Amino acid sequence: MWRNADTIERWVFGMLPSLVTSLGNDYWTTVLDSNEPWMVDFFAPWCGHCVQFSPVYEQIAKALDGKVKLAKVDCDQWPGVCQGAQVQAYPTVRFYKGQQNGRRQDVWGMQIQTQDKDRIIQVVLSQLEQLHDEL
């Protein structure tokens, strides 16, 4: 069986312990009702871009460990969650700052418009800095 570097990388990351939490129906309370910042990857296992992004997301989780919690939702397994979150394309990555004044966060969060690891980290750290300045 022929393997390329991407396939091997996905296999290796699949075997390592993950900092990314798998969510289903608990997305609503775990993320939207949380005071802590979260980033969520809504994906489908058959989606090529999602498969390629998965090891990148794991690297992001490692880089942001202790600052932001990361989760993923399998939209094939949890279609109601993804429909309720109004996910229309895969992968959809959203950042949630954490609820303010005890009010549930909006399902939209902040859409992350790139799959570039360094850019995502930069955007999230910038959001955290703004949040810290607001407090």
Beta strands, then each sheet from edge to edge (+ up, - down):
strand 1: 20-23
strand 2: 38-43
strand 3: 69-74
strand 4: 92-96
strand 5: 110-112
sheet 1: 1+ 3+ 2+ 4- 5+
end
